[in-house]
Amino acid sequence: MIVTCRVIRQTGDIMELECDIPDLGTTKRKRKLSAYNEFMRECLRRRTEPIQERFKICAEEYKRNKK
């Protein structure tokens, strides 16, 4: 069974998803962002480097903080 979901709206740290589930139709679900996604979102917003460089820096920073 393949479930396909798309983000409808994101408010704070909650994502509202609309999922197509075979045999059940379309349902709406809410999910809290993972710690990684929350960290990356905040880090990418506060840095000013070009986006590719910013992403690499934030990923390395997350790995360092995780240990």
N, CA, C and O of each residue as an XYZ file, in Angstrom:
268
protein
N       0.845     -1.177      0.000
C       0.000      0.000      0.000
C       0.894      1.246      0.000
O       1.790      1.368      0.836
N       0.656      2.149     -0.919
C       1.423      3.393     -1.011
C       0.535      4.549     -0.562
O      -0.530      4.796     -1.129
N       0.999      5.246      0.467
C       0.283      6.414      0.985
C       1.010      7.656      0.491
O       2.222      7.779      0.666
N       0.281      8.568     -0.120
C       0.855      9.808     -0.632
C       0.334     10.971      0.201
O      -0.875     11.158      0.339
N       1.269     11.757      0.761
C       0.868     12.904      1.587
C       1.474     14.182      1.036
O       2.553     14.166      0.445
N       0.773     15.285      1.233
C       1.297     16.604      0.862
C       0.982     17.576      1.994
O      -0.030     17.452      2.683
N       1.871     18.536      2.162
C       1.694     19.533      3.219
C       0.665     20.554      2.762
O       0.797     21.147      1.692
N      -0.357     20.753      3.577
C      -1.381     21.750      3.282
C      -0.983     23.073      3.914
O      -1.055     24.130      3.286
N      -0.563     22.993      5.171
C      -0.258     24.210      5.921
C       0.734     23.853      7.018
O       0.732     22.733      7.529
N       1.575     24.806      7.373
C       2.504     24.617      8.484
C       2.372     25.804      9.414
O       2.577     26.949      9.010
N       2.028     25.527     10.658
C       1.859     26.567     11.661
C       2.793     26.258     12.816
O       2.615     25.261     13.517
N       3.791     27.114     13.015
C       4.747     26.839     14.091
C       5.451     25.524     13.824
O       6.051     25.335     12.766
N       5.376     24.603     14.800
C       6.047     23.318     14.633
C       5.075     22.193     14.267
O       5.415     21.017     14.402
N       3.869     22.540     13.807
C       2.871     21.545     13.415
C       2.618     21.625     11.907
O       2.341     22.699     11.374
N       2.717     20.484     11.228
C       2.400     20.408      9.803
C       1.039     19.746      9.649
O       0.763     18.726     10.281
N       0.201     20.319      8.817
C      -1.083     19.695      8.503
C      -0.938     19.040      7.139
O      -0.628     19.710      6.154
N      -1.160     17.743      7.080
C      -0.975     16.969      5.863
C      -2.305     16.466      5.332
O      -3.239     16.217      6.094
N      -2.381     16.320      4.020
C      -3.525     15.674      3.392
C      -2.978     14.412      2.736
O      -2.110     14.487      1.866
N      -3.486     13.251      3.151
C      -2.944     11.974      2.689
C      -3.979     11.189      1.890
O      -5.140     11.092      2.285
N      -3.544     10.633      0.765
C      -4.380      9.749     -0.046
C      -4.013      8.314      0.313
O      -2.887      7.873      0.084
N      -4.984      7.587      0.882
C      -4.754      6.215      1.315
C      -5.639      5.292      0.474
O      -6.860      5.447      0.457
N      -5.021      4.329     -0.225
C      -5.817      3.401     -1.032
C      -6.898      2.731     -0.174
O      -6.647      2.373      0.976
N      -8.068      2.569     -0.724
C      -9.229      1.929     -0.082
C      -9.871      2.771      1.017
O     -10.990      2.466      1.429
N      -9.206      3.819      1.509
C      -9.780      4.645      2.572
C     -10.089      6.062      2.110
O     -10.850      6.775      2.765
N      -9.512      6.476      0.997
C      -9.752      7.824      0.488
C      -8.746      8.828      1.020
O      -7.606      8.481      1.328
N      -9.180     10.078      1.125
C      -8.306     11.170      1.561
C      -8.577     11.497      3.020
O      -9.728     11.619      3.439
N      -7.503     11.638      3.789
C      -7.640     12.014      5.197
C      -6.698     13.164      5.497
O      -5.716     13.371      4.783
N      -6.990     13.906      6.543
C      -6.107     14.983      6.989
C      -5.452     14.552      8.291
O      -6.099     13.965      9.158
N      -4.172     14.847      8.421
C      -3.416     14.480      9.609
C      -2.561     15.650     10.041
O      -2.235     16.525      9.239
N      -2.199     15.663     11.307
C      -1.291     16.687     11.818
C      -0.056     15.998     12.362
O      -0.156     14.971     13.034
N       1.100     16.555     12.077
C       2.368     15.998     12.530
C       3.231     17.100     13.117
O       3.242     18.228     12.625
N       3.947     16.761     14.167
C       4.907     17.694     14.746
C       6.225     17.515     13.994
O       6.598     16.391     13.658
N       6.922     18.604     13.733
C       8.206     18.518     13.042
C       9.208     17.748     13.895
O       9.163     17.812     15.124
N      10.109     17.024     13.241
C      11.163     16.314     13.963
C      12.152     17.340     14.517
O      12.181     18.487     14.072
N      12.951     16.923     15.477
C      13.956     17.810     16.069
C      14.913     18.319     14.986
O      15.310     19.484     15.002
N      15.281     17.441     14.046
C      16.176     17.824     12.953
C      15.540     18.919     12.097
O      16.181     19.927     11.797
N      14.282     18.722     11.705
C      13.612     19.711     10.856
C      13.437     21.048     11.569
O      13.598     22.103     10.954
N      13.111     21.015     12.856
C      12.981     22.263     13.621
C      14.313     22.998     13.669
O      14.372     24.210     13.461
N      15.398     22.245     13.950
C      16.724     22.854     14.028
C      17.119     23.455     12.683
O      17.579     24.595     12.620
N      16.938     22.685     11.602
C      17.342     23.160     10.281
C      16.539     24.391      9.870
O      17.098     25.329      9.300
N      15.258     24.400     10.147
C      14.426     25.555      9.786
C      14.935     26.818     10.479
O      15.079     27.864      9.847
N      15.202     26.717     11.768
C      15.660     27.876     12.534
C      17.061     28.300     12.084
O      17.332     29.492     11.932
N      17.943     27.331     11.873
C      19.320     27.624     11.466
C      19.355     28.280     10.082
O      20.080     29.254      9.878
N      18.587     27.759      9.143
C      18.570     28.324      7.785
C      18.032     29.751      7.783
O      18.443     30.570      6.960
N      17.131     30.046      8.683
C      16.579     31.408      8.762
C      17.582     32.403      9.333
O      17.630     33.553      8.897
N      18.388     31.968     10.311
C      19.269     32.935     10.976
C      20.590     33.167     10.240
O      21.253     34.178     10.476
N      20.977     32.260      9.363
C      22.235     32.425      8.626
C      22.014     33.235      7.350
O      20.900     33.313      6.832
N      23.103     33.841      6.849
C      22.973     34.723      5.680
C      23.790     34.265      4.469
O      23.750     34.917      3.426
N      24.526     33.164      4.585
C      25.323     32.671      3.456
C      24.394     32.197      2.326
O      23.187     32.063      2.528
N      24.968     31.943      1.129
C      24.168     31.358      0.044
C      23.536     30.039      0.521
O      24.112     29.353      1.365
N      22.376     29.688     -0.004
C      21.573     28.586      0.536
C      22.310     27.251      0.583
O      22.178     26.532      1.574
N      23.077     26.888     -0.440
C      23.777     25.596     -0.423
C      24.813     25.557      0.689
O      24.939     24.559      1.397
N      25.551     26.647      0.837
C      26.555     26.731      1.897
C      25.874     26.740      3.269
O      26.336     26.096      4.210
N      24.783     27.473      3.360
C      24.017     27.566      4.603
C      23.536     26.182      5.046
O      23.615     25.836      6.225
N      23.033     25.389      4.081
C      22.528     24.056      4.398
C      23.646     23.166      4.936
O      23.456     22.457      5.924
N      24.819     23.203      4.283
C      25.958     22.391      4.734
C      26.383     22.789      6.140
O      26.632     21.927      6.982
N      26.468     24.096      6.399
C      26.874     24.592      7.716
C      25.882     24.145      8.781
O      26.282     23.689      9.852
N      24.596     24.271      8.493
C      23.566     23.893      9.466
C      23.578     22.391      9.734
O      23.416     21.966     10.878
N      23.769     21.581      8.687
C      23.815     20.125      8.867
C      25.003     19.734      9.742
O      24.875     18.877     10.617
N      26.158     20.361      9.509
C      27.338     20.080     10.334
C      27.109     20.527     11.772
O      27.494     19.830     12.710
N      26.486     21.682     11.947
C      26.187     22.198     13.285
C      25.237     21.251     14.023
O      25.401     21.012     15.219
N      24.252     20.715     13.313
C      23.308     19.769     13.932
C      24.039     18.510     14.395
O      23.802     18.021     15.499
N      24.937     17.983     13.539
C      25.700     16.783     13.902
C      26.553     17.032     15.139
O      26.625     16.182     16.027
N      27.206     18.209     15.202
C      28.041     18.542     16.376
C      27.194     18.644     17.638
O      27.579     18.127     18.686
N      26.049     19.303     17.546
C      25.181     19.490     18.714
C      24.548     18.184     19.170
O      24.243     18.018     20.351
N      24.351     17.262     18.243
C      23.707     15.984     18.561
C      24.607     15.107     19.429
O      24.117     14.346     20.263
N      25.921     15.214     19.235
C      26.878     14.363     19.970
C      27.050     14.786     21.393
O      27.818     14.170     22.131
